[in-house]
């Protein structure tokens, strides 16, 4: 898949998340997940992972996961993200989700073909393959 196709998939996946959020009761209690309690928590989970992707897109030689974390301990990182996001409003979370997606797409377009190929798995994993998770959390909690 080329960059243009990946970006189109990303934009469509984001629009699907935003539509699911718009259709959901803003006070929905998330019952499908033990960590996330509400829509803000779900959105901020995506936002925090987007921030990791932005860091890698800006610095292609950087590691995706912060120091001290591995794929064996990413659940601990998710809990840190959750705890650090409790003071953010739902509206700010959605705004950040959209802004981060725009930044991710803009950075991805600028990557060399070699860097884009190297980061394609991270890009897809944290955009169009990750966004449906939020929809699942909403749908399973209705």
Residue, then its C-alpha position, 0 to 999 in steps of 0.5 A: x500500500x502506498x502513502x496516499x492509500x494509507x492516508x486515505x484509510x487513516x482519514x476514513x478511520x478517523x471520520x468513523x471514530x468521530x461519527x461514533x463519538x457524535x452518535x454516542x451519549x456523552x455520558x456513556x460509561x465504558x463497560x467494555x474495558x477495565x481501564x477506560x471509564x468514559x469517552x474521554x478516556x477512550x479518546x485520550x488513549x488514542x491521543x497519547x499513542x498518536x503522540x508517540x507516533x508523532x515523535x517517531x515521525x519527527x525523529x525516524x531513528x527514535x524508538x516508538x515506546x518511551x524509555x523504560x517500556x517495552x511491548x511486554x509492559x505497554x499495558x503499564x504505559x497505557x495506565x500511565x496515559x490514563x492517569x495523566x489524562x484525567x484532567x483533560x475535558x472530553x472536548x479538548x480530547x476530541x480536538x487533540x485527536x483531530x489535530x494529532x491526526x492532521x499532524x501525523x498525516x502531514x509528517x507522513x507525507x514529508x517522509x522519504x520513501x525509505x523512512x515511510x517504508x520503515x515506519x509504515x507498520x507504526x503508522x498503520x498500527x497507530x492510525x487506521x488499525x487503532x482507531x476502530x478500537x475506539x469504535x469497538x469500545x463505544x459499541x460494546x458499551x451501549 
